[in-house]
Amino acid sequence: MESSTEPVRRSLKSARVVAFAGAGISAESNVPTFRGADGLWRNYRPEALATAEAFHGDPRLVWEWYDWLRGVIHAAQPNPGHLALTELQRRAPEKFTLITQNIDGLHERAGSHDVVKLHGDLWLLRCTQCGWEGRDERVPLTPLPPLCHCGGMLRPAIVWFGEMLPVDEWERAMDAAQSAEVFLSIGTSAVVYPAAGLVQVAHRAGAKVVIVNPDPTPADELAAWVLRGPAGEILPRLL
Ligand code: OAD
């Protein structure tokens, strides 16, 4: 069902709201999405770059790719979609949860806080030897692969295919999805599990699901409202 923004805007007032974001919200900031016509996984195979096996096989190659992506994100700015989510949180912080699959940090740069980050953070590095974790925002990174003070190799603190989601973040996400009254699914293809399962969890618990996406997704069938279009244009109209 194709919808107008006005009933959705009204439904957000005084409701418990979850915003669940994917790569599409950063598309208008010129950060490429993973799937679709210009998606990253069209030109690069995920298993060659986004798995622990790939990293152990050729850490320099994997790091060169993520270092390139860090450069792209570093040059990007949050867009009106990110800013609208920040404003929704500012208006009712105790009733709003932002869950993101994105590793780019643009939500925080837009002013959002307490973001539930299901897939980690590209600006955090973790030692494969001693487990040390810390922020490093240098662009480009040198040397590649970067090294820990213990001499171990650092990896991006993100979730690769085949890895577990961070337990605390997942619990926060499930709690929020189960108690949501309105669940906004924004700019995600809704095909990568377990994250995509949050839409079903929220729907089953009685939330009104809203999809914000220019293209169809498998989650559309659960939606009370489908808002077709770019997040940077639609989300500001929900304020
Ligand atoms: P995808 O690349 O799979 O999907 C992006 C979605 O954004 C698509 O449905 C597009 O139609 C939509 N889209 C494109 N431009 C948009 C715009 N301007 N406004 C709103 N939507 C737009 O990205 P995710 O669903 O986030 O994993 O992918 C899930 C995970 O797969 C990612 O977190 C990543 C990837 O492998 C990790 O990094 C671990």
Boltz pocket constraint, residues with backbone or C-beta under 6 A from the ligand:
constraints:
  - pocket:
      binder: B
      contacts: [[A, 21], [A, 22], [A, 23], [A, 24], [A, 25], [A, 27], [A, 28], [A, 33], [A, 34], [A, 35], [A, 36], [A, 39], [A, 46], [A, 101], [A, 102], [A, 103], [A, 119], [A, 158], [A, 159], [A, 160], [A, 161], [A, 186], [A, 187], [A, 188], [A, 189], [A, 190], [A, 191], [A, 192], [A, 212], [A, 213], [A, 214], [A, 215], [A, 216], [A, 217], [A, 229], [A, 230], [A, 231], [A, 232]]
      max_distance: 6.0
